[in-house]
Amino acid sequence: MTTELAEPLVLSHTALLVMDFQAGLLSRLPQAEELLRAARQTIDLVRRHGMTVAYVRVAFADGEAPGGRMGKLVTPELLASVHVDAPGSQIHSHVAPQPDDIVVRKVRVGPFGSTDLDEQLRAKGIDTVVLAGLTTSGVVLTAVRDAHDRDYRVIVLADLTADPDPSVQNFLLERIFPLQAEVITSDELRRSLG
């Protein structure tokens, strides 16, 4: 994990991606309150600096149940909990989007493949993404790989990610993500923005 950014951010070309901060997912994490508090502070910080904020949530409408290998992992109970209208599939109210934010709904693990997120970011001139998300081994891992492949500069906020398995969390943050992303904390982001 790095302690500072390799180069300064161009704020008008940077977006914070708040991924899967959904009520149902947060309710399963013991550190949910801490994550929500840190996410709210970071969202407020980047807004004050004029950065773009984009939200990604996983939710399925009627008839959108995933097929293939992913479909085998999705139980009827899980599908009901992430139905587009289910309370647990909504972005948590503590970090709710504002009208000018980008908001996309996905039907896969990653934020790009089943959404128009890339097109919306490119339309705003975004070339750097700062990632916050749940879970680290799910959406964050997929976002790091996919964003890097799409030639974004990728920054992961370590304290705004969480995984049910702490050993997986640490391995990804310390060994895997640094191969394609800068890994910092929200405090380090705050210091870099002045």
PyMOL commands that set and color helices and strands:
alter all, ss='L'
color gray80, all
select helices_A, chain A and resi 11-13+23-26+32-48+68-73+76-81+87-89+93-95+117-123+136-149+166-179+186-193
alter helices_A, ss='H'
color red, helices_A
select strands_A, chain A and resi 14-19+52-58+102-106+128-134+153-162+182-184
alter strands_A, ss='S'
color yellow, strands_A
deselect
rebuild
show_as cartoon
